[in-house]
Amino acid sequence: MQTNIIIQNLKCGGCASTITKKIQTIDGVSNLNIDVEKSSIQFEYDSNNILENVKIQLTKLGYPAEGDQNSIINKAKSFVSCATGRMNQ
């Protein structure tokens, strides 16, 4: 199955780098692509459990799906995640 998720707090390539590194470690996820300009993440997945796991991981990183709660904590996490991703590029 394939999906496209619009996410919040995606600002730059550093954010995309962090997301890519984390999401690629999830078994059952393939063909991952992140579009910073559209704030979206596209990928193929094997089951609905994997899709939910990806959404949970995105929220933990500070990038909740559009429509999900975007707390100040998520915004702070995304800021740290962004900085970490920039340093590791």
Buried (B, 14 or more C-beta within 10 A) or exposed (E): EEEEBEBBBBBEBBBBBBBBEBBEEBEBBEEBEBEBEEBBBBBEBEEEEBBEBBBEBBBEBBBBBEEBEBEEEBEEBBBEBBEBBBEEE
